[in-house]
Every structure is written in structure tokens, then in C-alpha cells.
Amino acid sequence: MSDASISNPYAAPASQLQETAAAGQALSIEQALSRGYDFSIGELLSEAWQRTKGTKGIIIGGFIVFYAVLLIASFVLGGILGLLGLMSDNIALGLIGQMVTGVFAAALAYPFMAGINMVGIRRAADQPVTFNEIFSHFGRTVPLLVTAIVMMLLVYLGMILLIIPGLYLSIAYMLAIPLVVERGLPTWQALEASRKAITQHWFKVFGLFLLLGLITMLSAIPLGIGLVWTIPLFVISMGILYRTIFGVLPAAQ
């Protein structure tokens, strides 16, 4: 009998945990990090492509609505603050207006991206996917913003330190935002859970996202028409990776 079995006789076997996550059932963060996982880039992309059917309209529609709202709101807010700066002939006020507009845009962007991530995760777990999911996570704006800021600071610091640490963290933190939403983890726990999980197969995850990035860029060449297929492919691929590692909690009724 192994030491692990002696220390925790009620722990599920690793093979059982792998099957559970593969079926989309949720694992605890501790189980997910300790059991080990693996995936094939080709098989993951193939599954993601099959699962884009029925979700392209939701994902692309969500992006269109989001960018329309962001453009209008940023234009109006930026215009008002800029006008106030000109009227008062105060350069500092104009700079503050730009900062406020940037914070406002981020406050809209990260909950939206979290919603997009959740669409991919729910599709990967065969859970119901609705358009409302994309805009259902604005109640977590503060923890999402805090996580994004800490993540960016650490990545930028890593880039300063000979680039390689920053590249490592930029990939290792890819699942932090979904963990804040899907599991409700606080910032540091979400960052560390994502980092520890992805580090197990960092180069394979890097290869997956590099390939997805190339596919997405190439699809944008013919007037961006191909993005209708490749953006959902990217979103659902990320959802399948998340499901493979952590499993997915049942959708709230």
C-alpha cells in the first residue's frame, strides 16, 4: 500500500479522478492539482471544433454587443471628461479623465471575458449555454479586476527579469480568471491553482495556445470572416482544457 493511501485511505484513485474530470464532473482544487492530467492537442482541438456547433452565434453575438456597448460608453464618458478638461483648461483633469475611462473599460472587459470563458467551460461540460451567461458575472467585477491587475503586474515583472519568467507566468495564469468565477477563488488562490496546474504540462499548453493564436490570426486575413469559426474554437478549447484539469461544477438552477 502506498504512503498516499495510508495517509488518506478515503482518497479516490487517480484513475477514477481522471475519469471524473474527463466527464466534466468537478474535482476539488486539491484533487485536481494532485491527481495529474494529460491531453492531446489534436484531440482537444478536434473536440472543440465539434462543440462549436450551436455556440458560434452566442459567442460572436456576445463580442458584438460587448464592443458596441464599450465603444459607445467609452466615447460618451471620454467625451464628457475631455470636455470638462478643456473647459477648465486643466491638463491634469484631462489625464484623470483618460484614466477613469481606462478603468471603466477594464471594469466592463474582465467580467465580460469571464462570461465568455464560462460559455466555453459550460459547453465543454455539456451544460446548458445561454447568451445571458456572457453578462452574468458583473457582480464579481472587483475580484476579477484585482486578479487581472495582480496577474499583469507579475507578468510585467517577469518580462523585466529576462523575459522568460514573464512568458512562463503569462501561460501559467491563463485559467486564473475562470477559477475566480467558476470556483469563486480569491485572487492569490486562483493564480496559484492555475499556475500549479498548467506547470504540469506547460509546454503542451503553450503549444496549444500558440497554435490557436496562429489559427486565429490566419483566419482574420480574409476580411475577418474566419473569426466566426476560430474565436468560438479558441473559447471552447480553453473550456475543454479547464474541464480536463478541474472538472466543472453543476450549473446553478
VEXBA-531197 format. One line per 2 residues: number of its first residue (from 1); their letters; for each residue x, y, z of C-alpha. Coordinates in steps of 0.02 Angstrom, whole numbers. Example, Ala and Ser with C-alpha at 12.3 -4.5 7.8 and 13.67 -1.06 7.14 Angstrom:
1 = as = 615/-225/390 | 684/-53/357
END
This chain:
1 = ms = 0/0/0 | 67/172/-47
3 = da = 105/311/76 | -34/414/-3
5 = si = -160/276/29 | -102/259/209
7 = sn = -113/446/242 | -285/460/160
9 = py = -374/292/145 | -533/377/81
11 = aa = -449/465/-65 | -514/417/-237
13 = pa = -390/327/-352 | -302/437/-478
15 = sq = -381/343/-624 | -554/373/-551
17 = lq = -517/559/-529 | -458/570/-710
19 = et = -619/489/-771 | -721/607/-662
21 = aa = -637/762/-734 | -648/694/-911
23 = ag = -836/677/-888 | -844/859/-834
25 = qa = -880/823/-650 | -798/943/-529
27 = ls = -645/899/-427 | -585/995/-277
29 = ie = -437/1107/-315 | -327/994/-208
31 = qa = -383/839/-303 | -357/923/-470
33 = ls = -180/976/-427 | -128/810/-352
35 = rg = -205/682/-471 | -110/732/-628
37 = yd = -189/752/-801 | -140/746/-983
39 = fs = -215/790/-1151 | -179/780/-1336
41 = ig = -177/946/-1429 | -250/866/-1584
43 = el = -391/778/-1491 | -431/934/-1389
45 = ls = -445/1042/-1546 | -549/909/-1633
47 = ea = -671/903/-1487 | -676/1092/-1478
49 = wq = -716/1105/-1663 | -860/983/-1644
51 = rt = -927/1082/-1496 | -928/1249/-1588
53 = kg = -1090/1197/-1671 | -1232/1288/-1587
55 = tk = -1120/1409/-1491 | -1047/1519/-1628
57 = gi = -1196/1636/-1626 | -1191/1656/-1437
59 = ii = -1004/1691/-1431 | -992/1805/-1583
61 = gg = -1154/1894/-1535 | -1083/1923/-1362
63 = fi = -925/2001/-1433 | -1026/2115/-1548
65 = vf = -1140/2176/-1408 | -994/2199/-1288
67 = ya = -887/2301/-1408 | -1036/2407/-1461
69 = vl = -1077/2448/-1279 | -893/2477/-1237
71 = li = -869/2592/-1387 | -1023/2696/-1351
73 = as = -993/2707/-1164 | -808/2749/-1183
75 = fv = -847/2879/-1315 | -979/2963/-1207
77 = lg = -879/2955/-1045 | -717/3006/-1129
79 = gi = -804/3148/-1219 | -883/3216/-1060
81 = lg = -723/3208/-959 | -620/3277/-1102
83 = ll = -741/3422/-1124 | -731/3462/-939
85 = gl = -542/3464/-953 | -547/3585/-1100
87 = ms = -675/3698/-1017 | -572/3709/-859
89 = dn = -408/3719/-957 | -341/3590/-834
91 = ia = -220/3462/-909 | -223/3357/-751
93 = lg = -412/3341/-763 | -395/3279/-941
95 = li = -268/3147/-888 | -380/3093/-745
97 = gq = -522/3078/-870 | -418/2960/-978
99 = mv = -376/2854/-826 | -558/2846/-773
101 = tg = -607/2793/-949 | -474/2656/-946
103 = vf = -532/2590/-777 | -713/2593/-838
105 = aa = -666/2495/-994 | -573/2365/-888
107 = al = -722/2353/-769 | -828/2304/-919
109 = ay = -698/2196/-1006 | -648/2072/-871
111 = pf = -823/2018/-815 | -866/2001/-1000
113 = ma = -713/1894/-1034 | -757/1790/-880
115 = gi = -930/1763/-955 | -854/1711/-1121
117 = nm = -741/1589/-1029 | -892/1517/-939
119 = vg = -982/1488/-1104 | -834/1384/-1162
121 = ir = -824/1291/-997 | -1011/1252/-992
123 = ra = -1007/1194/-1174 | -858/1082/-1134
125 = ad = -956/1005/-989 | -1117/981/-1090
127 = qp = -1208/1105/-979 | -1342/1224/-1046
129 = vt = -1266/1376/-1132 | -1362/1539/-1144
131 = fn = -1324/1713/-1207 | -1359/1782/-1033
133 = ei = -1208/1686/-966 | -1092/1810/-1050
135 = fs = -1162/1955/-949 | -1197/1864/-785
137 = hf = -1034/1896/-692 | -1027/2084/-667
139 = gr = -1060/2052/-483 | -880/1988/-474
141 = tv = -805/2143/-555 | -696/2188/-405
143 = pl = -613/2017/-379 | -592/1998/-567
145 = lv = -508/2169/-581 | -396/2134/-432
147 = ta = -346/1966/-507 | -312/2045/-677
149 = iv = -206/2184/-601 | -101/2066/-493
151 = mm = -80/1949/-641 | -23/2088/-757
153 = ll = 98/2159/-629 | 178/1988/-602
155 = vy = 190/1954/-789 | 266/2126/-822
157 = lg = 390/2100/-680 | 434/1931/-755
159 = mi = 461/2011/-925 | 583/2134/-847
161 = ll = 677/1987/-772 | 748/1921/-936
163 = ii = 576/1890/-1018 | 569/1702/-984
165 = pg = 483/1717/-812 | 354/1833/-889
167 = ly = 319/1712/-1032 | 303/1570/-908
169 = ls = 178/1665/-800 | 77/1730/-948
171 = ia = 36/1549/-993 | 29/1482/-816
173 = ym = -104/1609/-764 | -221/1576/-912
175 = la = -352/1490/-804 | -349/1612/-657
177 = ip = -497/1717/-716 | -610/1564/-743
179 = lv = -562/1499/-570 | -619/1662/-491
181 = ve = -789/1643/-574 | -820/1455/-584
183 = rg = -748/1411/-412 | -759/1580/-325
185 = lp = -575/1575/-277 | -490/1732/-208
187 = tw = -355/1812/-314 | -198/1727/-250
189 = qa = -277/1554/-237 | -341/1568/-415
191 = le = -171/1623/-481 | -80/1485/-388
193 = as = -204/1349/-435 | -191/1398/-619
195 = rk = -1/1408/-610 | 23/1241/-522
197 = ai = -98/1151/-639 | -30/1219/-802
199 = tq = 151/1197/-747 | 122/1008/-752
201 = hw = 111/1021/-943 | 169/1199/-975
203 = fk = 250/1167/-1144 | 98/1072/-1209
205 = vf = -20/1212/-1150 | 98/1340/-1230
207 = gl = 92/1241/-1392 | -98/1234/-1386
209 = fl = -119/1421/-1365 | 19/1459/-1491
211 = ll = -71/1352/-1620 | -239/1430/-1577
213 = gl = -162/1603/-1594 | -91/1563/-1765
215 = it = -256/1489/-1823 | -350/1643/-1762
217 = ml = -228/1764/-1846 | -235/1671/-2011
219 = sa = -425/1665/-2006 | -430/1855/-1991
221 = ip = -340/1881/-2157 | -490/1861/-2274
223 = lg = -587/2012/-2206 | -601/1930/-2035
225 = ig = -736/1810/-2094 | -646/1659/-2025
227 = lv = -655/1731/-1849 | -837/1675/-1843
229 = wt = -767/1498/-1825 | -598/1523/-1744
231 = ip = -650/1634/-1598 | -776/1503/-1537
233 = lf = -643/1370/-1567 | -523/1466/-1454
235 = vi = -654/1493/-1319 | -712/1312/-1315
237 = sm = -534/1245/-1322 | -496/1344/-1165
239 = gi = -655/1273/-1087 | -603/1095/-1127
241 = ly = -431/1124/-1052 | -513/1191/-894
243 = rt = -632/1042/-886 | -488/921/-914
245 = if = -393/992/-766 | -525/1043/-639
247 = gv = -692/972/-696 | -844/1087/-689
249 = lp = -968/1122/-550 | -1152/1091/-594
251 = aa = -1238/1244/-667 | -1344/1340/-543
253 = q = -1528/1311/-568
END
